[in-house]
């Protein structure tokens, strides 16, 4: 029965991801921490693992077929993302979980305030 709750979480986050372009960082990682008791490190790693197949294959294709993907940008951003992801994943393991959680929350707060106040 636990697997059903994972599927429902994936369905909810996938829906928001496809609708708003958000998902792993904003919704999935906090849900894994607060609903399923993962550490921040485990939530971030699990979130990254979840995003590989569905985002690159299905949601991005849907946006592409609708004319809403700039491949000229996406290819180069992806190259940087690969290197940056490896660098970030390497350095994060030296940060205590409570500090990582606070950094994560601060980033979400700043983005939320910027989008809410200055839009």
Secondary structure, DSSP 8 states (H G I E B T S, - for coil): -HHHHHHHHHHHHHHHHHHHS--IIIIIHHHHHHTT---HHHHHHHHHHHHHHHIIIIIHHHHHHTT---HHHHHHHHHHHHHHHHHHHHHGGGS-HHHHHHHHHHHHHHHHHHHHH--
